Amino acid sequence: MTDADRSREDDLGLTLEDRDWTVHPGEILAETLSERHMSQAEFARRMGLTPKHVSRIVRGHQLYSPKVALDMERVLGVDARFWMTLVSNYQTDLLRGRRTWR
């Protein structure tokens, strides 16, 4: 758990396990692209994906594979295990009945 997560827990008075919502990994990707001032089109080009494919991930309509996570690591410099952990946590949260945060 990161310091930011602990801070959010303190602010909200609950732990991340107490929440009844989840965040699609595409939202984290969108934030990462924004922080790097990279458009979805540029990201798609660097990844060798179609802009539509990237848009579907960002909009929460599609998850990505381990292969795509490795390519994300190459393009964004963020470890593929981080990206796959987001996918795994998201899928687990859905099975627990948490709704998607939007």
C-alpha positions in Angstrom: 0.0 0.0 0.0 1.4 3.4 -1.0 1.5 6.5 1.2 -1.2 8.0 -1.0 -3.5 5.0 -0.3 -2.9 5.4 3.4 -3.7 9.1 3.2 -6.9 8.4 1.3 -7.9 5.8 4.0 -7.2 8.4 6.7 -9.3 11.1 4.9 -12.2 8.7 4.3 -12.1 6.9 7.5 -12.1 3.5 5.8 -9.7 1.1 4.2 -9.5 0.2 0.5 -11.0 -3.1 1.3 -14.1 -1.4 2.8 -14.9 0.4 -0.5 -17.8 -0.9 -2.6 -16.4 0.4 -5.9 -13.5 -0.4 -8.2 -11.6 1.5 -10.8 -11.1 0.2 -14.3 -7.4 0.0 -15.3 -8.1 2.2 -18.3 -8.7 5.1 -16.0 -5.2 4.7 -14.6 -3.9 4.5 -18.1 -5.7 7.7 -19.0 -4.1 9.5 -16.0 -0.7 8.1 -16.9 -1.0 9.3 -20.5 -2.1 12.7 -19.3 0.8 13.0 -16.9 3.2 12.3 -19.8 1.4 14.7 -22.1 0.8 11.8 -24.5 -2.3 11.5 -26.6 -4.2 8.3 -27.0 -3.3 8.4 -30.7 0.4 8.7 -30.0 0.2 6.0 -27.4 -1.6 3.7 -29.9 1.0 4.4 -32.6 3.9 3.6 -30.2 2.1 0.5 -29.0 1.3 -0.8 -32.4 -2.4 -0.8 -31.6 -5.3 0.9 -33.3 -6.6 4.1 -31.7 -10.0 2.4 -31.3 -8.4 -0.4 -29.2 -6.7 2.2 -26.9 -10.0 4.1 -26.7 -11.8 1.0 -25.6 -9.3 0.3 -22.9 -9.3 3.9 -21.6 -13.1 4.1 -21.6 -13.4 0.9 -19.6 -14.9 -1.3 -22.3 -11.9 -3.6 -22.6 -9.0 -5.0 -20.5 -5.6 -5.7 -21.9 -3.4 -8.8 -22.1 -0.1 -9.5 -20.5 1.5 -8.9 -23.9 0.0 -5.4 -24.1 1.1 -4.8 -20.5 4.7 -5.6 -21.5 4.4 -3.2 -24.4 3.0 -0.6 -22.0 6.1 -1.1 -19.8 8.3 -0.4 -22.9 6.3 2.7 -23.9 5.5 4.2 -20.6 8.3 2.9 -18.4 5.9 1.5 -15.8 6.4 -2.2 -14.9 4.1 -4.7 -16.6 3.4 -6.3 -13.3 1.8 -3.0 -12.1 -0.5 -3.0 -15.2 -1.4 -6.7 -14.7 -2.1 -6.2 -11.0 -4.6 -3.5 -11.9 -6.4 -5.9 -14.2 -6.3 -8.7 -11.6 -7.6 -6.4 -8.8 -10.3 -5.0 -11.1 -11.6 -8.5 -12.0 -11.5 -9.6 -8.4 -13.4 -6.5 -7.3 -16.1 -7.2 -9.9 -16.5 -10.8 -8.6 -16.8 -9.3 -5.1 -19.7 -7.3 -6.4 -18.0 -3.9 -6.3 -19.4 -1.5 -8.9 -17.2 0.4 -11.3 -16.2 4.0 -10.2 -17.1 6.5 -12.9 
